[in-house]
């Protein structure tokens, strides 16, 4: 394959494999454009999901679940980063296409719980993550999922964070 002509100009066929049709290209080259398109679609859908999280939780991101006060900046950052990562993993890792946080179901919560349990995190980190998860479910208007999560964790022998105020 020639990439430049004798006068130093790029050849017209640069980047083309000579004598091979697109169907005969090896898998990674053949699927490159389709894979790029799929990644862009996933990123777009994930952005929409994260935007719905931000819109739904904006008024509540500072509120404590255990008392009437506000939480600090580090807890707010923790909540945001936890939920951004978990919502993205639902799309990319689990292949669960949730359009908005209002459409979260028990199967999504269970996938997030299993990610936390199998992530190799320290017990205090797990408790923080379960607290962020519980806060988010209540903030999304899904307290029934939060209650089911607590019941599930108790059955699994995990002591969840203190019960939130509803």
C-alpha positions as CSV (number, residue, x, y, z in Angstrom):
1,X,0.0,0.0,0.0
2,X,1.4,3.4,-1.0
3,X,0.9,6.4,1.3
4,X,2.6,9.1,-0.6
5,X,3.6,9.8,-4.2
6,X,7.2,10.5,-5.5
7,X,6.7,14.3,-5.0
8,X,5.8,13.9,-1.3
9,X,2.1,14.4,-1.7
10,X,-0.3,11.9,-0.1
11,X,-1.6,9.2,-2.4
12,X,-5.2,9.1,-3.4
13,X,-5.5,5.6,-1.9
14,X,-3.9,6.3,1.5
15,X,-5.6,4.3,4.2
16,X,-7.1,1.8,1.8
17,X,-6.1,-1.8,1.8
18,X,-5.4,-2.7,-1.8
19,X,-7.1,-5.8,-3.3
20,X,-9.3,-6.5,-0.2
21,X,-13.0,-5.7,-0.1
22,X,-14.6,-4.4,3.1
23,X,-16.2,-7.8,3.7
24,X,-12.8,-9.5,3.7
25,X,-11.2,-7.1,6.3
26,X,-10.3,-8.6,9.6
27,X,-13.0,-8.1,12.4
28,X,-11.5,-5.1,14.2
29,X,-11.1,-3.1,11.0
30,X,-14.5,-4.2,9.5
31,X,-16.4,-3.2,12.7
32,X,-14.5,0.0,13.4
33,X,-17.0,2.4,12.0
34,X,-20.0,0.5,13.5
35,X,-18.3,0.3,16.8
36,X,-17.6,4.1,16.8
37,X,-21.2,4.8,15.9
38,X,-22.4,2.5,18.8
39,X,-20.1,4.2,21.3
40,X,-21.4,7.6,20.3
41,X,-25.0,6.4,20.7
42,X,-24.2,5.0,24.1
43,X,-22.5,8.3,25.2
44,X,-25.6,10.3,24.0
45,X,-28.0,8.1,25.9
46,X,-25.9,8.1,29.0
47,X,-25.7,11.9,28.8
48,X,-29.5,12.1,28.7
49,X,-29.8,9.8,31.7
50,X,-27.2,11.8,33.7
51,X,-29.0,15.0,32.7
52,X,-32.2,13.6,34.0
53,X,-30.4,12.8,37.3
54,X,-29.1,16.3,37.6
55,X,-32.5,17.9,36.9
56,X,-34.3,15.6,39.3
57,X,-31.8,16.0,42.2
58,X,-30.8,19.6,41.9
59,X,-33.1,20.9,44.7
60,X,-32.2,17.9,46.9
61,X,-28.4,17.4,46.4
62,X,-27.7,19.3,49.6
63,X,-30.3,17.8,51.8
64,X,-29.5,15.3,54.5
65,X,-31.7,12.2,54.7
66,X,-31.2,11.8,58.5
67,X,-31.8,15.3,59.8
68,X,-33.2,18.6,58.6
69,X,-29.8,20.1,57.8
70,X,-27.6,20.2,54.8
71,X,-24.6,17.9,53.9
72,X,-21.2,19.2,53.0
73,X,-19.6,19.7,49.6
74,X,-17.7,16.4,49.8
75,X,-20.9,14.5,50.3
76,X,-22.5,16.3,47.4
77,X,-19.5,15.5,45.2
78,X,-19.7,11.9,46.4
79,X,-23.3,11.6,45.6
80,X,-22.9,13.1,42.1
81,X,-19.8,11.0,41.2
82,X,-21.4,7.8,42.6
83,X,-24.6,8.3,40.6
84,X,-22.8,9.4,37.4
85,X,-20.6,6.3,37.5
86,X,-23.5,3.9,38.3
87,X,-25.8,5.3,35.7
88,X,-23.1,5.1,33.0
89,X,-22.3,1.5,34.1
90,X,-26.0,0.5,33.7
91,X,-25.6,1.5,30.0
92,X,-22.1,0.3,29.2
93,X,-21.5,-2.6,31.6
94,X,-24.9,-4.1,32.0
95,X,-26.6,-3.1,28.7
96,X,-29.7,-1.8,30.6
97,X,-31.1,1.1,28.6
98,X,-32.8,3.4,31.1
99,X,-33.9,6.7,29.5
100,X,-34.4,8.7,32.7
101,X,-34.0,8.2,36.4
102,X,-37.8,8.0,36.8
103,X,-37.7,4.7,34.9
104,X,-35.4,3.0,37.4
105,X,-36.7,-0.4,38.5
106,X,-35.7,-3.0,41.0
107,X,-33.5,-4.9,38.5
108,X,-31.4,-1.7,38.0
109,X,-31.0,-1.2,41.7
110,X,-30.0,-4.8,42.1
111,X,-27.4,-4.5,39.4
112,X,-26.0,-1.4,41.2
113,X,-26.0,-3.2,44.6
114,X,-24.1,-6.2,43.0
115,X,-21.6,-3.9,41.5
116,X,-20.9,-2.4,44.9
117,X,-20.8,-5.7,46.6
118,X,-18.4,-7.3,44.0
119,X,-16.3,-4.1,43.6
120,X,-13.8,-5.0,46.3
121,X,-14.5,-1.8,48.3
122,X,-13.8,-1.4,52.0
123,X,-16.8,-1.9,54.2
124,X,-17.0,1.8,55.0
125,X,-16.9,2.7,51.4
126,X,-19.7,0.2,50.7
127,X,-21.8,1.8,53.4
128,X,-21.2,5.2,51.9
129,X,-22.2,3.9,48.5
130,X,-25.4,2.3,49.9
131,X,-26.2,5.6,51.6
132,X,-25.7,7.4,48.3
133,X,-27.9,4.8,46.6
134,X,-30.7,5.2,49.2
135,X,-30.5,9.0,49.0
136,X,-30.9,8.9,45.2
137,X,-33.8,6.5,45.3
138,X,-35.7,8.8,47.7
139,X,-34.7,11.8,45.6
140,X,-36.1,10.2,42.5
141,X,-39.4,9.6,44.2
142,X,-38.8,5.9,44.6
143,X,-38.9,5.2,48.4
144,X,-40.4,1.8,47.8
145,X,-37.2,0.8,46.0
146,X,-35.1,2.2,48.9
147,X,-37.1,0.1,51.4
148,X,-36.7,-3.0,49.2
149,X,-33.0,-2.3,49.0
150,X,-32.7,-2.1,52.8
151,X,-34.6,-5.4,53.2
152,X,-32.4,-7.1,50.6
153,X,-29.2,-5.9,52.2
154,X,-30.4,-7.1,55.7
155,X,-31.1,-10.5,54.2
156,X,-27.6,-10.5,52.7
157,X,-26.1,-9.8,56.0
158,X,-25.0,-6.3,55.2
159,X,-25.8,-3.6,57.7
160,X,-27.0,-0.6,55.7
161,X,-26.6,3.0,56.8
162,X,-29.1,4.4,59.2
163,X,-32.7,4.7,58.0
164,X,-33.5,7.9,56.2
165,X,-36.2,10.3,57.0
166,X,-39.1,10.2,54.6
